[in-house]
Amino acid sequence: MDKIYDVIILGGGPAGLSAGLYAGRSRLSTLIIEKGQDGGQIAITDEIENYPGQMVDGESGPELIARMTAQSVKFGAERVSDTIKEVSLEGEVKVLKGEKEEYKGKNVIIATGAHPRPIGCKGEREYLGKGVSYCATCDANFFEDLEVFVVGGGDSAVEEAMYLTKFARKVTVIHRRNELRAAKSIQEKAFANPKLHFMWDSVVEELYGDDILQGMAVKNVKTGETRKIDADPEDGMFGVFGFIGMIPNTKVFEGILHMDERGYIKTDEDMHTNIPGVYAAGDVRVKSLRQVVTASADGAIAAVQVERSLSDYF
């Protein structure tokens, strides 16, 4: 591909599509590269309730993303489906080598996102969005007055478990060790919460049910004993939230961009990375809140920064 784009956007999630919308409206030649379906993690969310301006009665992740995609296309953003395997980001023209093609751009916005570290049990993928979740902020409302289990023992797991007690009837933390890894201050609050319970030295081995999650098998790692836990018949289901970490999709940028110890890309408040002309937006960067609304904002900021760098008016 000989064309040199004003900006190439890696990723078709909320950050990438928002960047494509803003770049396209600024009349920049824009290319969005997405290796799979648009939406990232939100594409597997069955119902969304907390995105400003969405359908008030609720809508699915794919419905919201479809509108975002249509907006970016409306304003001229080109699209290709490819997986980037190698990058050359120094210099005025950035080169991205994919499985199918080579792409060139004056600027690059990295919006490749992150994916939850899986619990690693049988049935996990089958019940994703049907009882299994990795985001309490996104899905807590759907488990109001139901029983919920949280897998993990770190700061995020315990904090999210406490958040879930605002909605669920009972929340049980399942941890493979006999003590939490969370900060002591967080533990004190957790142990004082009457709706929060703990299942020590345990791992989830299997999730099962009909169309929704209705039961699981849990193994005690010390005794080797496995027991089944079924949903209350009156409830008909329960929830399992996995909080054992996120994995940023940044492997191809290792050794090139500045990252934190977990692999998230470091940026300033305007999404600039350590390389001129290279920006990061959304869940892929170091930040305090990873939601659709914050990813979309990141994408807009990055695209405006690109437009300003190419304009004589700023």
VEXPA-60802 format. One record per residue: residue in three letters; x, y, z of N, C-alpha, C in turn. Coordinates in steps of 0.001 Angstrom, whole numbers, padded with zeros to 6 digits, always signed. Example, Ala and Ser with C-alpha at 12.3 -4.5 7.8 and 13.67 -1.06 7.14 Angstrom:
BEGIN
ala+013190-005690+007800+012300-004500+007800+013200-003300+007800ser+012850-002250+007080+013670-001060+007140+012900+000030+007870
//
This chain:
BEGIN
met+000849-001186+000000+000000+000000+000000+000889+001241+000000asp+000884+002011-001080+001772+003162-001239+001238+004425-000575lys-000062+004471-000312-000651+005677+000256-000106+005953+001651ile+000183+007212+001936+000605+007628+003269-000557+008383+003923tyr-001152+007804+004943-002315+008389+005616-001871+009479+006594asp-002770+010410+006845-002518+011392+007898-002450+010696+009251val-003330+009718+009444-003340+008982+010709-003841+007558+010482ile-003179+006623+011127-003616+005229+011149-004031+004907+012574ile-005202+004336+012719-005747+003997+014031-005761+002480+014176leu-005110+001984+015201-005073+000538+015444-006126+000179+016482gly-007169-000497+016039-008217-000914+016952-009562-000314+016614gly-010598-001146+016639-011942-000704+016309-012891-000747+017489gly-012352-000488+018679-013202-000369+019857-013668+001066+020026pro-014256+001400+021169-014742+002771+021384-013662+003835+021194ala-012436+003587+021654-011359+004570+021492-011001+004750+020026gly-010824+003646+019318-010448+003722+017910-011526+004325+017036leu-012777+003949+017285-013879+004468+016477-014121+005951+016761ser-013963+006347+018012-014090+007761+018353-012981+008566+017674ala-011773+008024+017683-010659+008692+017004-010930+008788+015509gly-011491+007726+014927-011813+007731+013504-012863+008759+013154leu-013862+008895+014031-014914+009890+013833-014330+011305+013827tyr-013522+011615+014834-012958+012958+014951-011941+013250+013853ala-011143+012260+013516-010161+012462+012447-010858+012648+011103gly-011887+011847+010861-012622+011965+009610-013312+013311+009470arg-013911+013786+010556-014589+015094+010530-013596+016233+010331ser-012342+016007+010678-011296+017020+010477-010694+016938+009076arg-011277+016089+008242-010843+015906+006857-009425+015345+006762leu-009047+014530+007742-007760+013847+007672-007951+012516+006947ser-006965+012135+006153-007030+010802+005539-006764+009791+006653thr-007751+008945+006891-007764+008105+008097-007961+006639+007739leu-007170+005791+008360-007320+004345+008181-007464+003700+009547ile-008522+002893+009717-008716+002112+010938-008392+000656+010627ile-007493+000082+011396-007125-001327+011233-007648-002097+012435glu-008494-003071+012194-009064-003905+013253-008903-005358+012837lys-008367-006183+013713-008102-007578+013344-009336-008474+013446gly-010312-008048+014266-011511-008874+014446-012761-008058+014261gln-013752-008291+015115-014977-007500+015055-014801-006206+015835asp-015516-005175+015428-015456-003908+016137-015997-004062+017560gly-015486-003223+018441-016071-003150+019774-015184-003581+020915gly-014208-004468+020637-013387-004950+021726-014224-005647+022776gln-013961-005347+024054-014665-006008+025143-016159-005675+025158ile-016499-004471+024712-017907-004069+024772-018759-004867+023784ala-018125-005440+022782-018864-006220+021787-019445-007496+022374ile-018920-007921+023520-019433-009144+024156-020281-008818+025384thr-020622-007538+025536-021484-007137+026651-022943-007169+026201asp-023728-007945+026904-025110-008168+026472-025973-006924+026633glu-025720-006158+027693-026546-004962+027912-025707-003857+028550ile-025887-002632+028061-025171-001464+028575-026188-000497+029168glu-025841+000070+030333-026750+001017+030970-026086+002346+031326asn-024747+002426+031254-024065+003599+031808-023284+004427+030795tyr-023641+004323+029503-022997+005174+028516-023896+006382+028251pro-023414+007608+028513-024266+008793+028348-024848+008905+026944gly-026146+009132+026865-026801+009321+025577-027281+008059+024910gln-027045+006911+025540-027503+005658+024943-029018+005543+025077met-029568+004474+024529-030992+004209+024690-031276+003999+026172val-032211+004757+026723-032445+004763+028161-032874+003401+028684asp-033620+002665+027894-034107+001361+028323-033032+000281+028244gly-031827+000673+027834-030737-000296+027723-030560-000782+026302glu-029331-001122+025977-029040-001669+024663-027806-002542+024762ser-027582-003360+023767-026444-004266+023801-025174-003568+023333gly-024039-004149+023697-022762-003632+023226-022673-003587+021716pro-023042-004672+021023-022988-004647+019559-023841-003552+018929glu-025004-003230+019519-025852-002167+018986-025170-000809+019095leu-024565-000549+020250-023873+000721+020447-022678+000841+019515ile-021917-000226+019405-020732-000212+018553-021101-000067+017080ala-022211-000655+016664-022644-000541+015264-022866+000917+014894arg-023446+001694+015806-023655+003112+015535-022332+003878+015498met-021416+003515+016390-020098+004150+016374-019370+003865+015060thr-019457+002635+014606-018828+002253+013339-019415+003044+012190ala-020746+003141+012163-021416+003873+011086-020997+005342+011076gln-020817+005929+012248-020384+007321+012330-018993+007504+011744ser-018073+006614+012096-016707+006750+011597-016654+006577+010086val-017466+005670+009569-017520+005453+008113-018146+006663+007416lys-019170+007229+008021-019854+008381+007441-018893+009530+007151phe-017912+009707+008015-016998+010828+007856-015696+010435+007171gly-015717+009306+006473-014643+009005+005544-013505+008132+006017ala-013570+007599+007228-012503+006726+007695-012504+005427+006896glu-011363+005078+006331-011229+003819+005603-011027+002681+006602arg-011340+001470+006165-011254+000311+007050-010522-000831+006373val-009698-001532+007154-009127-002797+006706-009137-003769+007878ser-009172-005044+007562-009085-006091+008577-007710-006744+008450asp-006905-006580+009483-005552-007125+009432-005002-007194+010852thr-003957-007994+011026-003257-008105+012303-001850-007576+012121ile-001491-006557+012886-000171-005951+012775+000852-006801+013514lys+001919-007148+012817+002953-008029+013360+004256-007307+013660glu+004479-006165+013016+005747-005452+013181+005515-003967+012929val+006186-003116+013701+006005-001675+013542+007352-000957+013495ser+007381+000133+012717+008513+001054+012684+007936+002442+012900leu+008121+002990+014108+007403+004190+014512+008263+005452+014525glu+009556+005322+014357+010421+006496+014337+010328+007187+012975gly+010641+008478+012956+010639+009210+011688+009296+009811+011361glu+009244+010546+010275+008027+011257+009884+006948+010318+009360val+007337+009201+008757+006375+008233+008237+006498+006936+009034lys+005412+006528+009660+005366+005303+010447+004965+004140+009532val+005585+002997+009724+005306+001832+008889+004790+000697+009778leu+003618+000164+009401+003001-000937+010130+002883-002133+009195lys+003498-003229+009569+003474-004421+008731+002471-005428+009282gly+001464-005715+008469+000437-006659+008870+000599-007997+008191glu-000299-008916+008506-000282-010224+007859-000625-010117+006380lys-001443-009126+006023-001903-008997+004640-001194-007899+003862glu-000800-006821+004546-000357-005626+003838+000569-004818+004724glu+001230-003839+004110+002050-002875+004831+001370-001511+004746tyr+001311-000791+005860+000577+000469+005928+001498+001594+006399lys+001288+002788+005837+002128+003932+006173+001278+005117+006602gly+001735+005816+007627+000997+006979+008109+001912+007979+008784lys+001511+009240+008756+002287+010285+009425+002109+010211+010944asn+000951+009702+011359+000646+009567+012783-000019+008216+013029val+000132+007723+014250-000494+006462+014633-001173+006638+015986ile-002429+006221+016064-003145+006178+017343-003345+004713+017714ile-002741+004313+018811-002838+002924+019267-004042+002796+020194ala-005019+002023+019765-006240+001816+020551-006557+000323+020568thr-005527-000468+020842-005647-001922+020762-006287-002551+021992gly-006511-001758+023047-007256-002236+024199-006522-003235+025069ala-007284-003875+025921-006769-004889+026835-007837-005954+026989his-007432-007111+027390-008412-008169+027608-008246-008757+029005pro-009353-009155+029632-009273-009703+030983-008484-011009+030994arg-007701-011161+032035-007039-012449+032229-008132-013467+032576pro-008254-014521+031821-009348-015470+032075-009188-016217+033389ile-010315-016628+033947-010302-017437+035160-009596-018758+034879gly-009824-019284+033677-009135-020501+033263-009888-021780+033574cys-011220-021682+033644-012007-022866+033960-012863-023290+032772lys-013318-024508+032800-014194-025042+031764-015531-024305+031790gly-016038-023931+030618-017330-023268+030509-017268-021759+030614glu-016090-021208+030891-015973-019758+031078-016408-018989+029843arg-015897-019379+028689-016225-018674+027450-017698-018817+027104glu-018263-019988+027351-019665-020236+026987-020638-019342+027763tyr-020289-018975+028989-021219-018196+029805-020806-016728+029945leu-019915-016295+029092-019540-014884+029081-020743-014057+028647gly-021129-013091+029479-022318-012297+029200-023610-012983+029587lys-023502-014203+030117-024672-014968+030548-024520-015401+031998gly-023789-014596+032742-023514-014906+034138-022065-014649+034492val-021181-014719+033493-019760-014443+033688-019457-013024+033231ser-018742-012287+034048-018386-010912+033719-016999-010597+034265tyr-016401-009539+033732-015105-009064+034215-015177-007580+034579cys-016383-007060+034712-016546-005625+034978-017737-005378+035897ala-017461-005102+037171-018546-004850+038124-019278-003560+037803thr-018534-002519+037423-019160-001243+037088-020150-001396+035942cys-019791-002262+034990-020648-002467+033816-021894-003295+034140asp-021725-004343+034934-022752-005375+035013-023381-005605+036382ala-022966-004843+037394-023496-005083+038746-025023-005006+038796asn-025596-004060+038061-027057-003871+038090-027830-005119+037703phe-027234-005940+036856-027936-007118+036350-028018-008235+037395phe-027306-008066+038504-027289-009107+039535-027890-008611+040848glu-028776-007637+040742-029416-007095+041935-030237-008180+042630asp-029980-008327+043947-030668-009297+044808-030344-010746+044462leu-029305-010972+043663-028859-012333+043370-027561-012617+044130glu-027115-013864+044062-025841-014231+044672-024739-014089+043629val-023593-013597+044067-022482-013339+043159-021187-013878+043769phe-020316-014398+042902-019004-014876+043317-017933-014072+042589val-016883-013711+043298-015776-012951+042725-014514-013794+042825val-013829-013986+041707-012599-014776+041681-011404-013830+041697gly-010562-013967+042723-009383-013116+042851-009154-012716+044288gly-007982-012108+044567-007685-011722+045941-006882-010455+046056gly-006673-009764+044947-005911-008525+044951-006776-007318+045215asp-006177-006129+045079-006907-004883+045333-008168-004776+044489ser-008024-005007+043178-009167-004851+042274-010286-005821+042623ala-009925-007071+042874-010939-008080+043177-011737-007713+044421val-011047-007293+045471-011729-006988+046727-012534-005696+046607glu-011983-004695+045950-012715-003446+045753-013973-003666+044922glu-013854-004472+043860-015012-004756+043019-016034-005598+043779ala-015552-006495+044626-016468-007306+045429-017279-006418+046367met-016612-005435+046973-017332-004504+047853-018339-003681+047057tyr-017973-003292+045870-018907-002548+045021-020140-003401+044709leu-019919-004675+044439-021016-005580+044091-021988-005789+045253thr-021511-005601+046506-022415-005766+047644-023516-004707+047667lys-023350-003639+046902-024397-002619+046809-025589-003132+046012phe-025369-004195+045249-026410-004703+044359-026815-006141+044706ala-025844-007004+044870-026118-008427+045086-026590-008705+046509arg-027305-009788+046666-027778-010207+047976-026622-010726+048832lys-025709-011409+048183-024559-011995+048870-023400-012063+047889val-022215-011707+048343-021020-011758+047494-019964-012615+048190thr-019453-013606+047474-018421-014484+048017-017155-014374+047187val-016048-014065+047838-014755-013988+047170-014110-015370+047191ile-013763-015871+046015-013080-017164+045894-011607-016887+045622his-010734-017339+046536-009304-017049+046404-008492-018328+046584arg-007480-018480+045783-006683-019710+045802-005759-019795+047016arg-005578-018708+047728-004742-018705+048927-005608-018576+050185asn-004950-018609+051336-005712-018513+052593-005695-017109+053166glu-005199-016148+052397-005243-014749+052782-005248-013886+051534leu-005816-012703+051648-005916-011807+050504-004579-011141+050210arg-004420-010726+048957-003234-009966+048552-003521-008468+048546ala-004764-008104+048770-005148-006694+048747-004495-005926+049893ala-004414-004608+049738-003851-003758+050782-004637-003927+052082lys-003946-003790+053207-004565-004006+054514-005770-003093+054738ser-005668-001853+054265-006788-000922+054436-008029-001407+053704ile-007818-002011+052527-008936-002553+051752-009494-003794+052435gln-008603-004629+052961-009040-005839+053651-009898-005506+054864glu-009506-004495+055617-010265-004116+056810-011701-003764+056456lys-011882-003015+055372-013225-002645+054932-013999-003877+054470ala-013287-004779+053778-013948-005975+053251-014432-006888+054372phe-013582-007124+055360-013958-008015+056455-015061-007427+057325ala-015211-006111+057269-016264-005456+058057-017596-005412+057325asn-017610-005817+056066-018834-005779+055261-019652-007052+055493pro-020838-006946+056048-021623-008142+056391-022110-008939+055176lys-022132-008328+054014-022610-009046+052822-021471-009747+052077leu-020247-009566+052584-019082-010125+051889-018580-011364+052629his-018406-012459+051873-017959-013736+052434-016730-014216+051652phe-016037-015227+052224-014780-015652+051615-014696-017179+051546met-014202-017659+050420-013975-019072+050211-012479-019243+049935trp-011743-019714+050960-010290-019744+050874-009760-021007+050202asp-008521-020921+049734-007800-022074+049161-008613-022769+048068ser-009297-021974+047260-010219-022566+046288-010045-021978+044898val-010329-022801+043891-010307-022359+042501-011565-022891+041809val-012044-022132+040831-013199-022567+040054-012709-023484+038940glu-013265-024687+038879-012848-025658+037866-013793-025723+036680glu-015086-025486+036926-016072-025611+035843-017292-024747+036124leu-017838-024169+035054-019096-023439+035109-020096-024171+034229tyr-021360-024243+034659-022344-024976+033871-023741-024380+034046gly-024648-024833+033225-026035-024360+033249-026690-024627+031915asp-027875-024075+031740-028564-024197+030459-028166-022993+029603asp-029079-022071+029360-028748-020878+028583-028030-019821+029417ile-028127-019932+030754-027473-018997+031653-026694-019784+032703leu-025817-019100+033416-024986-019751+034427-025832-020145+035631gln-025783-021435+035951-026620-021935+037046-025843-022724+038097gly-024566-023013+037816-023802-023783+038787-022324-023788+038468met-021532-024217+039456-020096-024316+039245-019483-025367+040154ala-018331-025854+039716-017558-026800+040518-016337-026066+041045val-016143-026144+042376-015030-025444+043025-014145-026466+043728lys-012826-026344+043514-011872-027294+044099-011064-026629+045198asn-010915-027323+046321-010037-026876+047389-008616-027334+047049val-007712-026383+046887-006359-026710+046419-005533-027433+047471lys-005947-027384+048752-005206-028068+049813-005681-029496+050029thr-007001-029675+050014-007550-031013+050261-007803-031790+048975gly-007919-031065+047852-008224-031719+046583-009701-032002+046400glu-010488-031655+047398-011934-031910+047341-012616-030944+046366thr-013516-031483+045553-014298-030667+044625-015768-030729+045013arg-016389-029557+045088-017816-029544+045406-018565-028671+044409lys-019826-028998+044233-020649-028252+043295-021503-027232+044050ile-021608-026056+043446-022436-024992+044004-023489-024631+042960asp-024753-024810+043312-025840-024525+042388-026599-023273+042819ala-027184-022598+041846-027946-021382+042119-029182-021695+042946asp-029590-020763+043759-030839-020875+044497-031966-021086+043488pro-032805-022101+043681-033890-022378+042724-034777-021173+042435glu-034983-020317+043441-035821-019139+043233-035124-018099+042353asp-033784-018078+042391-033019-017137+041557-032876-017651+040133gly-032553-018930+040015-032379-019527+038690-031004-019300+038087met-030179-018453+038707-028830-018186+038207-028032-017455+039280phe-026727-017353+039055-025891-016475+039864-024802-015894+038961gly-024005-014997+039524-022963-014359+038733-021574-014751+039193val-020643-014799+038249-019230-015021+038555-018430-013921+037886phe-017713-013155+038697-016886-012057+038201-015414-012430+038357gly-014670-012346+037277-013241-012624+037321-012433-011344+037430phe-011608-011249+038473-010741-010080+038666-009336-010543+039016ile-008718-011212+038092-007348-011674+038327-006377-010967+037389gly-006800-009792+036926-005902-008964+036143-006347-008782+034701met-005815-007734+034072-006043-007465+032657-004722-007619+031913ile-004813-007919+030645-003628-008061+029814-003721-007069+028660pro-002901-006017+028665-002951-005042+027564-002429-005646+026268asn-003034-005242+025160-002617-005756+023855-001492-004885+023300thr-000312-005049+023884+000819-004174+023558+002087-004924+023178lys+001986-006203+022973+003195-007004+022750+004040-006491+021590val+003411-006081+020500+004147-005635+019318+004902-004329+019573phe+004557-003623+020652+005204-002339+020952+006253-002441+022060glu+006485-003658+022550+007460-003846+023628+008853-003416+023169gly+009540-002677+024025+010871-002201+023708+010898-000967+022829ile+009715-000501+022427+009616+000675+021549+008961+001835+022289leu+007828+001565+022920+007112+002591+023670+007318+002406+025167his+007264+003500+025901+007376+003431+027348+006110+002828+027933met+006275+001832+028789+005146+001152+029418+005393+001015+030913asp+004311+000725+031644+004488+000431+033061+004820-001042+033228glu+004932-001481+034462+005359-002862+034725+004362-003900+034244arg+003120-003497+033990+002092-004436+033521+001938-004437+032011gly+002652-003525+031335+002586-003500+029878+001647-002464+029306tyr+001078-001575+030150+000226-000497+029653+001098+000653+029163ile+000681+001291+028079+001464+002369+027470+001311+003662+028274lys+002427+004303+028537+002419+005573+029257+002166+006723+028285thr+001268+007628+028666+000985+008815+027856+000857+010023+028782asp+000845+011217+028172+000475+012398+028933-001040+012576+028819glu-001573+013676+029340-003029+013857+029335-003595+014070+027941asp-002736+014364+026967-003176+014528+025582-002861+013310+024725met-002583+012197+025345-002408+010884+024700-001079+010725+023962his-000138+011664+024114+001170+011512+023478+001976+010411+024167thr+002633+009575+023387+003586+008604+023926+004976+009231+023879asn+006002+008424+024092+007375+008929+024061+007897+009148+022648ile+007148+008715+021628+007571+008894+020239+006673+009923+019569pro+007231+010993+018994+006418+011999+018305+005556+011376+017209gly+004290+011788+017169+003384+011265+016151+002730+009944+016513val+003016+009446+017701+002417+008181+018153+001628+008446+019434tyr+000361+008046+019430-000552+008296+020532-001151+006966+020997ala-001604+006942+022228-002309+005770+022744-003608+006234+023385ala-004679+005462+023194-005998+005848+023694-006772+004625+024169gly-007560+004833+025208-008420+003758+025690-007744+002842+026684asp-008241+001611+026762-007795+000667+027778-006328+000271+027668val-005691+000555+026542-004308+000148+026327-003323+001024+027094arg-003767+002182+027568-002839+003105+028221-003002+003095+029738val-002025+003626+030442-002087+003746+031885-003184+004745+032245lys-004166+004311+033048-005273+005191+033424-005999+004600+034619ser-006867+005408+035255-007533+004975+036479-008893+004332+036247leu-009530+004607+035110-010862+004063+034844-010948+003597+033400arg-011321+002350+033211-011451+001792+031868-012922+001496+031594gln-013565+002435+030903-014977+002359+030557-015149+002845+029121val-016309+002573+028530-016576+003017+027163-016452+004527+027061val-016986+005227+028055-017003+006689+028001-015590+007270+028079thr-014709+006677+028888-013346+007205+028983-012527+006821+027762ala-012777+005648+027196-012078+005249+025971-012455+006169+024815ser-013745+006474+024710-014208+007361+023647-013580+008744+023784ala-013493+009236+025009-012880+010542+025245-011403+010526+024846asp-010703+009463+025214-009287+009337+024834-009118+009404+023317gly-009963+008682+022601-009865+008653+021141-010083+010023+020532ala-011052+010760+021073-011317+012109+020577-010125+013021+020822ile-009551+012953+022017-008391+013795+022351-007218+013478+021430ala-006950+012197+021221-005827+011809+020371-006003+012320+018944ala-007211+012191+018405-007460+012635+017033-007316+014141+016894val-007782+014876+017888-007636+016337+017854-006168+016732+017931gln-005390+016002+018714-003958+016278+018790-003276+016025+017443val-003696+014992+016753-003156+014716+015417-003509+015858+014464glu-004776+016267+014496-005217+017350+013601-004423+018627+013862arg-004193+018921+015114-003450+020131+015452-001986+020033+015013ser-001405+018855+015100-000016+018697+014695+000176+018865+013209leu-000905+018631+012437-000828+018724+010985-001333+020074+010461ser-001892+020895+011368-002525+022138+010941-001599+023338+011142asp-001718+024293+010259-000949+025538+010374-001627+026534+011307tyr-002812+026164+011811-003585+027116+012614-003297+026988+014094phe-002463+026007+014486-002174+025821+015903-000660+025831+016104
//
